Amino acid sequence: MAVSRPVRAVAVLAAGALTWVLAAAPAVADDIRDQQWPLQAYEASTKVWPVSEGEGVTVAVLDTGVLADHQDLTGQVLPGADFTGENTNGQRDAVGHGTAMASLIAGHGHADLAGVMGLAPKARILPVRIGLRDADTVVAGPELRFAEALRYAVDRGAKVVNMSFAAALRTDRDARSAVQYALSHDVVLVAGSGNLGAEVAYPAAFPGVVAVGAIDRKGNIWEKSDRGPEVSVVAPGVEIRDAGSKSPTDYRYATGTSDATAYVSAIAALVRAKYPSLSAGQVIRRMITSAAAPPDGSVTPNERYGYGIASPSKSLAANPAVDDGPRDNPLLARVESQGAPESVAASAVPVVGAAGGTPGWLYVAGGVVAALVVAGVGFLVRKGRQAPGAH
């Protein structure tokens, strides 16, 4: 994809991957499994899956659809929806992007240690197909039908929503309302920061959304991973091996924040399965407070790593300080660096099942006030960046 810095006026796919501490792969695994370095880095078979495999949790994948017949996804993909006008139930994928994301989240492999294994292999995938065509064709915000798709995912019981794309949603009232709807229904929203090496894209930049950057095998930030104060955590996003959609046996490689987003969505599913009584806010707190330190020794949170490298094993470990603490979403306090448009008023986001702690609506109100200040100061700067661009 072409890389440019102008304001995002279109929706595009964001591919991703990671690798930083690599253990030896099992000798009996096939080539595909050997190439899944994030599973080795996370020590999934010994430190993650004995604790949680994501069972009972539905993860919605808002994307290009999911090939339900792929050999590594059979039985994992629920009937979903297609907001492109085609009647596919979300279970077809002409592009391959959505299938790849689903495989990293809930792939179960096949045969004896063959194929792609997701980080949460017993989670279920709800495919929600939206107006994303391919990695190079740009799509305007309205054609995406993001708000309808997100509300559908929430109403169908998704507890985690994976959004591996960037779109022109900053000034979209319906999009903001849908995000607030999802947050008020105790859903963990996870989105890719974007692949331009510029400001964090939307929907990742919306307050309350977990914005994910990409790292390589050594834990270094991928050079095109978007940066900014909205970045929450980073995860594997370089040279990622995942499932494709050309056939039930298709595989591919990808690099970008999309794959990193899928891994963080999987971590959220693992936590929600292990600790079903926790609120979405507490799940997010577990992920950000347990994130591993950057290899460069930089102080976190920062605009490149956020709170650090998302860790499934540490997110699943005992954490009474979080579990007995506030239930609201800590990312609602986050101010949008590009400025929340004055014309878009944020409504209160109630905290589902809150028992103490700061009310979520206070975070939203504070964020809106601060965002208006940012919007006023940065208006002239942003005005000069209005040429459309894609990543």
N, C-alpha and C positions, 0 to 999 in steps of 0.2 A: 504494500500500500504506500501511496505517496505520503510524505510527512510534511506538514506545514503548521504554522503556529496560529493562524487566524481563529476567531471564535467559531465553535462548531455549529454549523447551520444545518447539519444533516445527521442521520443515524448511520453508524457503520459498525462492523463487527470488530471485536478486540480479542485477538488470539493470545494465549499465554503459556508460560512454563517455569520450572525451578530446579536447583540442585546445590546443596552446600556441604553436607557431611555425608559421604557415600560409603555405606557398608557393602560387603561382598554379597552378591545375589546368590540365591540357592542354586546349586549346580543342576538341579532337575528342572528348573524353570525354562520355558521356551524363550526365544529371542525377544518376543514382545514384552514379556514380563521382566526380562533382564534389563530392558531399556527404560523401564519405569523407575528412574532414579529417585523421584520424590518418595515413593513407598519405602525405599531403602533408607533414605535420609531420615524419614519419620520413624523408622523401625516399626512399621505398621504391624507386622505379624507377631511381634513379641511385646510391644508396648501399647498398642492401640486396640487391635481387634479382640484381645482377651478381655478388655474392659467394655468396649462398645463397638457395634457394627452398624449402628443407625437404625436398628429394627423398630418398626412402628412409626417412623417419621416420614412424612411426605415432603419432598423437595420439588417445588415448581421450577421448571426451566423455561424462562421466557426467551425464546430464541427462534431458530429456523425450523423447529420441529425435531422429533427424535425418531430414528429408525428403530421401531420396537422389535423388529425381527433380527437385529444384530445378535450374533451368537454370544456376545458378552453381556447382553441386556435383556434376553428373553425372560419374561415373567416379572421384570422390574418396572416396566413402563405402563402406567395406567392410561385409560382413555382420557384424552384431554380435549383441547379446543384449538380451532384454527381461525385466527382473526384476519387472514389474508383473503377470505372469500372462497377458499377451496374447502371441500368437505373431507378433511383428513383425520380429524380427531387429534391432530398434532402428532400422529404416529408415522408420518412420512417426513423425509428430510432430503431435499434435492441439493442442499449446499454442504451438509456435513458438520457444520459448526455446532448445532444443538446436540447432535448425536455424540460429538466429542465431549461436550461439557457433561452430558448425562453419564458417559462412561467413566469419567474421572470422579464423579460423585458416587455412583452406585453400580458400576460395572462389577460383575461377579466372575469374569473369566469363563473358561470352559475346559473340559477335559482335566488333565492333571497339571495344575499350575500353568496353564496356557492362557494367552489372551490378556486383555486389559482388566485390571482389578481396580475398582473405585476405592476411595478412602473410607466410604461408608457403604459397604457392599450389600447391606440389608435394608437400606433406605429405599423408598419407592419414588419414582420419578413421575411427576405430573407434567406432560409436555404441553406448552402453551405457545403455539406458533404465531409470531407477529411479523410485521412487514420488513424483515431483514432479508435481502436477496442474496448477497454474497459479499466477499471481503472488499470488493472494489466498487460496487454499485451503491451510490448514496440514496438514502431514503429520507424524505421529509418527516418531521415529527408527527403530523396528523395521520400519515399513511402507516405509521408504526402501530397505532391503536394501543399505545402503552397503558393508558388509564383503564380501559376496558379489560385488557388482559390481566393486569395486576389485580383488579377487583375480583375477576373470575377466579384467579389462583387462591386468593384469600377465602372466598366463599366456598371453594372446593376443599378446604381444610389443609392447605399447605402451611407448614410451620416454618419453613425456610423458603425464600425465593431467590433463585440465582439469576442475575441480570448481567450477562457478559457482553455488554454493548454500550455504545455511547450515542447520545441523541440530542437534538435541539429541544430540550425540555425545560430549560431554566425559567422561561416566561410562560410556560404552559400551566394554566390554572387547574385543568383537569388532572394533569400529571401530579401536581403537588397535592391535590385533594386525594388522589388514589394512594399516594405514599402515606399520607396521614391516616387514611382508612386502614391500610395494612398495619401500620404501627399501633393504631388503637385496638387492633385485633390480635395483638401479641405475636406478630410475625417478625422473624429475623430477615431483614433485607440485605443482600450482599451484591455489590456491583463492582465492575472493573474500573480502575482509575482512568484508563485510556492509554493509547499507544502513540501519543504525539511528543512526549517529553515536554509537555506544556502544562497548563492548568488542569486540575482534576475535572473530568467530564461529568455530565449528568447521565443517568440518575445517581451516580456515586456521590456527587457533591450535595445532594439533598441532605439536610440535617436528619440524623437518625439512621442513615444507611451506612453499612460497613463498606468503606471504600478500600479496595485492594490493589496494591502495587505488585510488580513481578520481580523476582530475583533469580539469579542463575545458580549453578551447582555449588559455587563458593559462597553463596549468600550475598553476592554483590547485586546492587540494583541494576536491572536491565536498563540500558541507556535510553530506551524510548518510553519507559514507564512514566506516566504523568505524575507530577509532584505538586504538593501543596499542603496546607494545613488540614485539609479534609482526609488525607490518607490515614487509614485506621491501622492496618497491618499489611504485611507483604507475605507472599507465598511463592512456591515454585512456578515459574512461568517461562522458562527458556528450554527449548528442545524437549518438549513434552510429547510423549507417545500416547496416542489416544485412538479411539475407534472412529472409523469413517462411515459414510452412508452410501457408498457406491455399490456395496453388496453386504450381505450378512457377515462377510469375512474381511471387510475392508479396514485398513489401519492407516494412520497418518501421523505426521509430526507437526507441531505448531509452537510458536513463540509469541508471547504477549500477555496482557493482563487478564484475558478471558480465562485461560487455564488456571491461573492463580486464584481467580474468583471462584472457580469450581471447587478447588481444594478447600477454600475457606468455608464455602457453603457446606461441604462435607463435614468439616470440623463442627460447624453449628449443629448439623444433624446428629453427629455422634454425641454431643453434649445433651441435646434435647432428648435423645433416647435414654441416656444414662440417668438424667435428672429431669424427669418430665414435669416436676412441680415448679421448676425455675421459670421465671418470666423471660421474655425475649431480651430484656435489658440485662438480666443477670447472666444470660448466656453470652452476651456481648462482653460484659465485664470479665467473665472468665477468660475469654479469648484475648482481650487487650492487656489484662493484668498479668497473664502468664506467657506473653509473647517473648521469644528468645531475643537476646541482645544482638544488635548488628555486629558483623565481624570487624567493622572498622572502628569499633569502640565509641561511636557517636552517641550522644545523649538522646534519649527518647522521652516523649514523642518528638519527632521531627518531620519535615516535609517530604523526606524520601522514604523512610521506613515506617512512619507512623509510630505505633507503640513497639514495633519490632516484628520478628518473623513468627507468624502464627504457628503454634505447636499443638498438635492433637493430643499428645500424651499429657502435656502440662495443662491443657484446657480441661482434661478429664480428671485430673488429680483433685484430691480433697482441697476445698477452698472455702472454709466456713465464713471467712470475712466477707466473701461475696454472697454466699448462699443465705446468710442471715442479715444481709444488708439491704440497701434500697433496691426496689424492683423496677424502677424507671430506666429508660434508655439513656445511657450516659452520652451518647452522640447527638442527642437533641440539643445540647448546649453549644454545639459546633456552629460557628459562623461561616457563611458561604463567602469564600474569598472573591468570587466574581460579583457578589452582591445580590441579595434577594430583591427582585423587582418591586418597586413601591406599589405597583398596581396589583400585586399578588399578595393578598392578606392570608397569613397562616392562621388556621383555626387551632383550638386547643386539642392536644393529643392526650387523652386520658390514659392512665397507667392501668393495664389489666391486672386485676388481683393485687393491687398495690397494698402494702402493709407497712406504712412508714416510709421515710425517705422523701426526697424532694419531688413534688408533683411534676409530671411531665409537661403540663401546660406552662409552668414557669420557665422551663428551659426553652420552649418554643417562643414565648413572649420575649425573653431576653435575647434570644437569637435574632428575632425579627428587628428589635430596636438596634442592635449592633449592626445588623446587615444593612439597615437603612443608612447608617452613618458611612459604612464602607461604600455603599452604592453612590452616595453623594460625592465622596472624595474621588472615587475611581471612574465617574461617568465619562469625563473627557478622555481618559486613557482608553477605556473600552470602546469609545465611539470611533477611534481610529483603527479598530480591529474588526470591523464588521464584514469584511470580505469573507464569503463562505469558504470552508475548508473541510477536509476529511482526514481521518487517521485509520 
